[in-house]
Amino acid sequence: MAQSAISQHTAALSGIPSQPKAANPYGLMATPAPAVEQPQPRSWSFIDRVTGETVEYTCMEGCTLDHTHEIGNRVFREDVWCWTYAEPLSLPVNNNGSPEELRVLDTLIKVEPWSERVAERLPFAVIELVDDHFIDGLDPDGLETVINTLAGRLEQMRATHRRLVEVREEYRQRPARTVRGEAV
């Protein structure tokens, strides 16, 4: 089986772990999630605001949106969509002199079945890098590319961590300096 361009790129980067070949021949993103009992997708209907017809709709599996404001009401088809969120993560980001808790790396799966963009009619991924800054419209290969890019950055951050530990220790071991006769 030939390697994908992403797999070849990942293999060329030293320090980035790769998936074991025998354990998963389909690549990183094809690894099945642990079995979790999912509720059946919800089916409901709404009234198309343009045509007046009743439209039957079944949510994407795992949809976490509350559709009560749409069920049985007049809405534009393009305003009906589904998504499923992952657990949120926040970190203290210093943007203006004081840290503020901001959401980072939130990832969701979304589908917009009546979108003008054909690619959005199939489920796709959206990554919220930091509050209201998104990478949107990721197909499975695009999401895997982002994951591999972040994995490479994570390895660089680990190397920086190791260097920081060494530099701090060396700095602590320095003899005390004096400024105008006072120890610093």
Buried (B, 14 or more C-beta within 10 A) or exposed (E): EEEEEBBEBBEEEEEBEBBEEEEEEEBBBEEEEEEEEEEEEBEBEBBBEEEEEEBEBEBBBBBEBEBEEBEEEEBEBBEBBBBBBEEEEBEEBEEEEEEEEBBBBBBBBBBBBBBEEEEBBEBBBBBBBBBEEEBEBBBBEBBBBBBBBBBBEEBEEEEEEEEEEEEEEEEEEEEEEEEEEEEE
